[in-house]
Amino acid sequence: RRRHTRFRNVTGVQTCALPILPMPAGVLLGMVYAAVWLGAADRAGAGALSGLFHGLAAVLIAFPILWEASTRFGLLSPAASALTLTAMTLITLAVAWRCRLQVLAGIAAIAWLVEAAVFISRAGHPLPFAYGLLVISAATMWIGEQRRWWWLRWPAALAADGLIALLIIRTPRGMAQPGPVIALAGTLVAIYAGHFVWRTIVRGEPVRPFDGGQVSVVIGVGIGGTFLVGGGWSAAVRYAFAGVTLALAAGSYAAAWAVRQRPVFGASRLFSLLALALTIAGMKAAGMGAGFVLSLALVAVAATALGVRSDEPVLALHGSVFVVTAALAAGFQRLVVAAWFMPALAPGPAVAPLLFVPLVAAAACLLLSGGPGREPADAARARVWQAGRMLLAFYVVAAVGALVVLSAASMFPVVASSGGLAVVRTAVLSAASLLLAWCSRTARLFEFSRFVYPVLAFGAVILAIEALSHSTPAMLFVVLALYGTALILAPRITRRGGVRKPGSS
């Protein structure tokens, strides 16, 4: 606040008067001083040790000055602080890239992350620093690619994923205009998905762990977060979002097909994974409730048929995932919990008609993908084909068993009690194990036979926890008889099955 300060020597005699600069001028002079050190680092040349020390001096000067100017003196707003901090970091990264100073680049990026985290915790304004973090993420990714500094991409990428996910979680649901968060999520997807497309499609480079992991995360955070915070959109906006997402899904499927014939390791698999996630997100945005379940069931059957016709097991696997997603949207998880884990059931109808839609779609997909000659000859492709059929078989076994238990409880009120439920559940599991064992005799249904022992093990759990605790002696006799019969016959039927395991030589 004083314009000048007087200094006195040890004898008390006034010697001089030193003027004090205004605070903005002092901050500016400090930043210029840091820039001088960066210039010295750039003049030192590539790989020079003096350039590294000059760059470190610039970081140690500039970052504390920005912190003091923003938090202690209040000269910079959060937006101005984020802009200045990002600009200084970008200049330092440019010098590090030009002079091949890998340590300086890492220190500058990590220093930005640490100071931004402290800024956000102190000031509570994360949006400006989130935009700056996306810029730093893109810069470190590009520099890491150019100089082969692979580790440099990870800190900023992980910080961007975490910060934007946190902003999505903290955003109130159903906002009519969640603009900034949507822009952040979309920019995150554009940066990393665009870079992945450029590397694999344009340059033909293999997929690295960073690409696979980061693209999967940003699709989940970006697309899923956009849909999550945009629950209050109008129908027109939702349909527009659905159209863009489905168009991206179609492009991902086309890219997966294009790189399938090229030696780009892992690209086709990752593109197909992106297409699967984008298809589900787009269809979820286009239709809610019954419309989403019906459309997803139709797409599942179409994908399976196309996969069988084109000899592409990945499409058949996607059809299985679409079926299970439709089942979860219809309430399959609540059906399973009520049928197998509730201590008692209320009498009356408990099964919604919508639950049968994915079950019918699963049966259609099994019929389309089963039969002789449908399994690919290649071992890796055969495993993908088997994984899709195993997923469908698991869903059909769980859904049909739950439907039988709930139907019995709705038709016979005495079954809804704890003891009656134990008998019905054990009877259903015992009969299911025998039917699944019989499926080992035919190649079209061989995948079902792999659930014989899991069903018997689940029956043992039901017997030990529920039947022994809640059944009367007469009910317990019936339960033990049913389970004992299944325990004896099911393994024998399975061992006598005349069909070899699919894919075995």
C-alpha positions in Angstrom: 0.0 0.0 0.0 3.0 2.3 0.5 4.5 3.8 -2.6 8.0 3.7 -1.3 10.1 2.3 1.6 12.9 4.0 3.4 16.0 1.9 4.5 18.2 2.8 7.4 21.7 1.5 8.2 22.8 0.1 11.5 23.6 3.7 12.8 20.0 4.8 12.1 21.0 7.2 9.3 18.6 7.2 6.3 20.5 6.0 3.3 18.1 5.6 0.3 14.4 5.3 -0.7 13.4 2.3 -2.9 10.1 2.6 -4.8 7.8 -0.4 -4.8 6.2 -1.5 -8.1 2.4 -1.8 -8.3 1.3 -5.4 -7.8 0.2 -6.1 -11.4 3.5 -4.7 -12.7 5.5 -6.9 -10.3 3.6 -10.0 -11.4 4.2 -9.2 -15.0 7.8 -8.5 -14.4 8.1 -11.9 -12.7 6.5 -13.7 -15.7 8.9 -11.9 -18.0 11.8 -13.0 -15.9 10.5 -16.6 -16.2 10.2 -16.2 -19.9 13.8 -15.1 -20.1 14.9 -18.4 -18.5 12.8 -20.3 -21.0 14.5 -18.4 -23.8 17.8 -19.4 -22.3 16.7 -23.0 -22.2 15.7 -22.8 -25.9 19.0 -21.3 -26.9 20.9 -24.0 -25.1 20.1 -26.5 -27.9 18.8 -30.0 -28.1 19.6 -32.2 -25.1 21.8 -29.7 -23.3 21.9 -30.1 -19.5 22.0 -26.3 -19.1 18.7 -26.1 -21.0 17.1 -28.5 -18.5 18.2 -26.3 -15.6 17.1 -23.1 -17.3 13.7 -24.6 -18.0 13.3 -25.8 -14.4 14.2 -22.3 -13.2 11.4 -20.9 -15.4 8.9 -23.4 -13.9 10.0 -22.6 -10.3 9.6 -18.9 -11.0 6.4 -18.8 -13.0 4.1 -21.3 -11.2 4.6 -19.8 -7.6 4.0 -16.3 -9.0 0.8 -17.3 -10.6 -0.3 -19.0 -7.4 0.4 -15.9 -5.3 -1.2 -13.6 -7.9 -4.4 -15.6 -8.0 -4.9 -16.7 -4.4 -3.1 -14.3 -2.1 -3.3 -11.0 -4.1 -6.5 -11.7 -6.0 -5.2 -10.2 -9.2 -6.4 -13.0 -11.5 -9.8 -14.6 -11.7 -10.1 -18.4 -12.0 -10.6 -18.1 -15.8 -7.5 -15.8 -16.1 -5.5 -18.1 -13.8 -6.4 -21.2 -15.9 -5.6 -19.4 -19.1 -2.2 -18.0 -17.9 -1.2 -21.3 -16.3 -2.1 -23.2 -19.5 -0.3 -20.8 -21.7 2.9 -20.9 -19.6 2.8 -24.7 -19.6 2.3 -24.9 -23.4 5.3 -22.7 -23.9 7.4 -24.8 -21.6 6.2 -28.0 -23.4 7.1 -26.4 -26.8 10.6 -25.7 -25.5 10.9 -29.2 -24.2 9.7 -30.7 -27.5 12.1 -28.5 -29.5 15.1 -29.2 -27.3 14.2 -32.9 -26.6 14.0 -32.3 -22.9 11.8 -35.1 -21.7 12.3 -34.4 -18.0 11.3 -30.8 -18.5 8.1 -31.8 -20.3 7.1 -34.2 -17.6 7.8 -31.7 -14.8 5.8 -28.9 -16.6 2.8 -31.2 -17.2 2.8 -32.6 -13.6 3.3 -29.1 -12.2 0.2 -27.9 -14.1 -1.8 -30.8 -12.7 -0.7 -30.2 -9.1 -1.3 -26.5 -9.2 -4.7 -26.8 -11.0 -5.8 -29.4 -8.4 -4.9 -26.9 -5.6 -6.6 -24.1 -7.4 -9.8 -26.1 -7.8 -9.8 -27.2 -4.1 -9.2 -23.6 -2.9 -11.3 -21.6 -5.4 -14.0 -24.1 -6.3 -14.2 -23.1 -10.0 -13.3 -26.3 -11.9 -14.7 -25.5 -15.4 -11.8 -23.2 -16.6 -9.2 -25.6 -15.4 -11.1 -28.5 -17.1 -10.9 -26.7 -20.4 -7.2 -26.1 -19.8 -6.7 -29.7 -18.9 -8.1 -30.8 -22.2 -5.6 -28.6 -24.0 -2.7 -29.9 -21.9 -4.0 -33.5 -22.6 -4.0 -32.9 -26.3 -0.5 -31.3 -26.2 1.1 -34.1 -24.1 -0.5 -36.7 -26.3 0.9 -35.1 -29.5 4.3 -34.5 -28.0 4.4 -38.1 -26.6 3.7 -39.4 -30.1 6.2 -37.2 -31.8 9.1 -37.8 -29.4 8.1 -41.4 -28.4 7.7 -40.3 -24.8 4.9 -42.7 -24.2 4.5 -42.1 -20.5 3.9 -38.4 -20.9 0.3 -39.0 -22.2 -0.9 -40.9 -19.1 -1.0 -38.3 -16.3 -3.0 -35.6 -18.2 -5.3 -38.2 -19.7 -6.2 -39.8 -16.4 -6.7 -36.4 -14.8 -9.0 -35.4 -17.6 -11.1 -38.6 -17.3 -11.4 -38.1 -13.5 -12.2 -34.4 -13.5 -14.9 -34.6 -16.2 -16.4 -37.7 -14.6 -16.5 -35.8 -11.3 -18.2 -32.8 -13.0 -20.8 -35.2 -14.6 -21.5 -36.8 -11.2 -21.9 -33.4 -9.5 -24.1 -32.0 -12.3 -27.9 -32.0 -11.3 -29.8 -34.6 -13.3 -32.3 -33.5 -15.9 -30.9 -30.0 -16.5 -32.4 -28.3 -19.5 -29.1 -26.7 -20.5 -26.1 -28.6 -19.1 -24.0 -26.8 -21.8 -20.5 -26.6 -20.3 -20.4 -30.2 -19.1 -21.7 -31.5 -22.4 -19.0 -29.5 -24.3 -16.3 -30.9 -22.0 -17.5 -34.4 -22.5 -17.8 -34.0 -26.3 -14.4 -32.4 -26.5 -12.8 -35.3 -24.5 -14.3 -37.8 -26.9 -13.3 -35.8 -30.0 -9.6 -35.5 -28.8 -8.9 -39.2 -28.0 -11.3 -40.9 -30.4 -10.1 -38.6 -33.3 -6.5 -39.4 -32.4 -7.2 -43.1 -32.3 -8.9 -43.0 -35.8 -6.0 -41.0 -37.2 -3.4 -43.4 -35.9 -5.2 -46.6 -37.0 -7.0 -45.6 -40.2 -4.6 -43.0 -41.6 -1.3 -44.2 -40.3 -2.0 -47.9 -39.9 -0.3 -48.2 -36.5 -1.1 -50.9 -34.0 -3.4 -50.3 -31.0 -1.4 -49.7 -27.9 -2.7 -50.2 -24.3 -3.1 -46.4 -23.9 -5.3 -46.3 -27.0 -7.6 -49.1 -26.0 -8.0 -48.1 -22.4 -8.4 -44.4 -23.0 -10.8 -44.6 -25.9 -13.0 -47.0 -23.9 -13.0 -44.7 -20.9 -13.7 -41.5 -22.9 -16.6 -43.2 -24.7 -18.1 -44.2 -21.3 -17.5 -40.9 -19.7 -18.3 -38.7 -22.8 -21.3 -40.5 -24.4 -22.7 -41.9 -21.1 -22.1 -38.7 -19.2 -23.8 -36.7 -22.0 -26.8 -38.8 -21.9 -26.9 -38.8 -18.1 -26.8 -35.1 -17.6 -29.1 -34.4 -20.6 -32.2 -36.1 -19.2 -34.2 -32.9 -19.4 -33.7 -32.5 -23.2 -36.6 -32.0 -25.5 -37.6 -34.8 -27.9 -36.0 -33.0 -30.8 -32.7 -32.6 -29.0 -32.8 -36.3 -27.9 -33.5 -37.4 -31.5 -30.6 -35.3 -32.8 -28.3 -36.7 -30.2 -29.5 -40.2 -31.1 -28.9 -39.6 -34.8 -25.4 -38.3 -34.3 -24.5 -41.2 -32.0 -26.0 -43.9 -34.3 -24.1 -42.3 -37.2 -20.9 -42.6 -35.2 -21.8 -46.2 -34.5 -22.2 -46.9 -38.2 -18.9 -45.3 -38.9 -17.2 -47.4 -36.2 -18.7 -50.6 -37.7 -17.5 -49.5 -41.2 -14.0 -48.7 -39.7 -13.9 -52.1 -38.0 -14.8 -53.8 -41.3 -12.2 -51.7 -43.2 -9.2 -52.5 -40.9 -10.1 -56.1 -40.6 -8.1 -56.9 -43.7 -5.2 -54.7 -42.7 -2.3 -55.6 -40.4 -3.5 -53.2 -37.7 -3.3 -55.2 -34.4 -6.4 -54.8 -32.2 -8.0 -51.9 -34.3 -11.0 -53.9 -35.6 -11.8 -55.2 -32.1 -11.7 -51.8 -30.5 -13.7 -50.2 -33.3 -16.4 -52.9 -32.9 -16.5 -52.3 -29.2 -17.0 -48.5 -29.8 -19.7 -49.3 -32.3 -21.5 -51.5 -29.7 -21.4 -48.9 -27.0 -22.5 -46.1 -29.4 -25.4 -48.2 -30.8 -26.8 -48.8 -27.3 -26.4 -45.2 -26.3 -28.0 -43.9 -29.5 -31.0 -46.3 -29.2 -31.4 -45.4 -25.5 -31.6 -41.7 -26.5 -34.1 -42.4 -29.3 -36.5 -44.5 -27.3 -37.4 -45.1 -23.6 -39.1 -48.0 -21.9 -40.8 -50.5 -24.2 -39.6 -48.8 -27.4 -36.0 -49.2 -26.3 -36.5 -52.9 -25.5 -38.3 -53.7 -28.7 -35.9 -51.8 -31.0 -32.9 -53.4 -29.2 -34.4 -56.9 -29.6 -34.9 -56.3 -33.3 -31.4 -55.0 -33.7 -30.1 -58.1 -31.8 -31.8 -60.5 -34.2 -30.6 -58.5 -37.3 -27.0 -58.4 -36.0 -26.9 -62.1 -35.4 -28.4 -62.9 -38.8 -25.9 -60.6 -40.5 -23.0 -62.1 -38.5 -24.0 -65.6 -39.5 -24.5 -64.6 -43.2 -21.2 -62.7 -43.4 -19.3 -65.3 -41.3 -18.4 -62.6 -38.7 -18.8 -63.9 -35.2 -18.3 -60.5 -33.6 -21.6 -59.3 -34.9 -23.3 -62.4 -33.4 -21.6 -61.6 -30.1 -23.0 -58.0 -30.4 -26.4 -59.5 -31.0 -26.1 -61.4 -27.7 -25.0 -58.2 -25.9 -28.0 -56.4 -27.4 -30.3 -59.1 -26.1 -29.0 -59.0 -22.5 -29.1 -55.2 -22.6 -32.8 -55.3 -23.6 -33.4 -57.8 -20.9 -31.9 -55.5 -18.3 -33.9 -52.6 -19.6 -37.1 -54.7 -19.3 -36.3 -55.5 -15.6 -34.6 -58.9 -15.9 -32.5 -58.2 -12.8 -35.5 -57.6 -10.7 -37.1 -60.8 -11.9 -34.1 -62.8 -10.9 -33.8 -61.2 -7.5 -37.5 -61.8 -6.8 -37.5 -65.4 -8.0 -34.3 -66.7 -6.3 -33.4 -64.4 -3.4 -36.6 -63.0 -1.9 -37.7 -64.9 1.3 -41.4 -64.7 0.4 -43.4 -63.5 -2.6 -46.7 -61.7 -2.7 -49.4 -63.7 -4.5 -50.7 -62.4 -7.8 -49.2 -61.7 -11.3 -45.5 -60.7 -11.0 -44.3 -61.0 -14.6 -44.6 -58.1 -17.0 -45.3 -59.0 -20.7 -42.3 -56.9 -21.7 -40.0 -59.5 -20.2 -40.8 -62.0 -22.9 -39.6 -59.8 -25.7 -35.8 -60.3 -25.1 -36.4 -63.9 -24.3 -38.0 -64.5 -27.7 -35.1 -62.5 -29.3 -32.6 -64.7 -27.5 -34.3 -67.9 -28.8 -34.2 -66.5 -32.3 -30.5 -65.6 -32.0 -29.7 -69.1 -30.7 -31.6 -70.7 -33.7 -29.8 -68.4 -36.2 -26.3 -69.0 -34.8 -26.7 -72.7 -34.0 -26.5 -75.8 -36.1 -23.8 -77.6 -38.1 -21.5 -75.5 -40.2 -22.1 -72.3 -38.3 -19.0 -72.3 -36.1 -16.0 -70.6 -37.7 -13.0 -72.8 -38.5 -10.5 -70.4 -37.0 -9.9 -71.0 -33.3 -9.9 -67.4 -32.2 -13.1 -66.6 -34.2 -14.7 -69.8 -32.8 -14.1 -68.6 -29.3 -15.9 -65.3 -30.1 -18.8 -67.3 -31.6 -19.0 -69.6 -28.5 -18.9 -66.5 -26.1 -22.0 -65.1 -27.7 -23.9 -68.3 -27.5 -22.8 -68.9 -23.9 -24.1 -65.4 -23.0 -27.4 -66.2 -24.6 -27.6 -69.6 -22.9 -26.9 -68.1 -19.5 -29.6 -65.5 -20.0 -32.2 -68.1 -21.2 -31.5 -70.4 -18.3 -31.7 -67.6 -15.7 -34.8 -66.0 -17.2 -36.8 -69.3 -17.8 -36.0 -70.5 -14.3 -37.1 -67.3 -12.7 -40.3 -67.2 -14.8 -41.2 -70.7 -13.7 -40.7 -69.9 -10.1 -42.7 -66.7 -10.2 -45.5 -68.3 -12.3 -45.8 -71.1 -9.7 -45.9 -68.5 -6.9 -48.6 -66.5 -8.7 -50.8 -69.5 -9.4 -50.5 -71.3 -6.1 -50.6 -69.0 -3.0 -49.1 -71.8 -0.8 -45.9 -71.6 -2.8 -45.3 -68.0 -1.9 -44.3 -68.9 1.7 -40.7 -69.6 2.6 -41.1 -73.4 2.8 -43.0 -73.6 -0.4 -40.5 -71.4 -2.2 -37.7 -73.7 -1.1 -39.5 -76.7 -2.6 -40.3 -75.0 -5.9 -36.8 -73.5 -6.3 -35.2 -76.9 -5.7 -37.6 -78.6 -8.1 -36.9 -76.1 -10.8 -33.1 -76.3 -10.4 -33.2 -80.1 -10.4 -35.3 -80.3 -13.5 -33.2 -77.6 -15.1 -30.0 -79.6 -14.4 -31.5 -82.6 -16.1 -32.6 -80.7 -19.2 -29.2 -79.0 -19.5 -27.5 -82.3 -19.3 -29.7 -83.6 -22.1 -28.6 -80.6 -24.2 -25.1 -82.2 -24.4 -26.5 -84.7 -26.9 -27.1 -82.1 -29.6 -24.6 -79.7 -31.2 -27.2 -77.0 -31.6 -27.8 -76.7 -27.8 -24.4 -77.9 -26.5 -23.6 -74.5 -24.8 -26.5 -75.2 -22.4 -24.8 -78.3 -21.0 -22.0 -76.2 -19.6 -24.3 -74.9 -17.0 -25.2 -78.3 -15.4 -22.7 -78.0 -12.6 -23.3 -74.3 -11.9 -27.0 -75.0 -11.6 -26.3 -78.0 -9.2 -24.0 -75.8 -7.1 -26.7 -73.1 -6.9 -29.2 -75.8 -5.9 -26.9 -76.8 -3.1 -26.7 -73.2 -1.8 -30.5 -73.0 -1.9 -30.8 -76.3 -0.1 -28.3 -75.3 2.6 -29.5 -71.8 3.3 -33.2 -71.9 2.7 -34.6 -75.4 2.6 -33.0 -76.6 5.8 -34.1 -73.4 7.7 -37.7 -73.0 6.5 -39.0 -76.4 5.3 -41.1 -78.8 7.3 -40.0 -82.4 7.5 -42.3 -83.5 4.7 -41.1 -80.6 2.5 -37.5 -81.3 3.4 -37.9 -85.0 2.3 -39.3 -83.8 -1.1 -36.5 -81.3 -1.5 -33.7 -83.8 -0.7 -35.3 -86.4 -3.0 -35.5 -84.0 -5.9 -32.0 -82.7 -5.5 -30.5 -86.1 -4.9 -32.0 -87.5 -8.1 -30.6 -84.5 -10.1 -27.2 -84.9 -8.5 -27.1 -88.6 -9.5 -28.6 -88.4 -13.0 -27.3 -85.1 -14.4 -23.6 -85.9 -14.4 -24.3 -89.4 -15.9 -26.3 -87.9 -18.8 -23.6 -85.3 -19.4 -20.9 -87.9 -19.6 -22.9 -90.0 -22.0 -23.5 -87.1 -24.4 -22.5 -88.1 -27.9 -21.5 -84.6 -29.1 -18.0 -83.2 -28.8 -17.3 -79.8 -27.5 -17.6 -77.2 -30.3 -14.2 -76.2 -31.6 -12.4 -79.3 -30.4 -10.4 -81.3 -33.0 
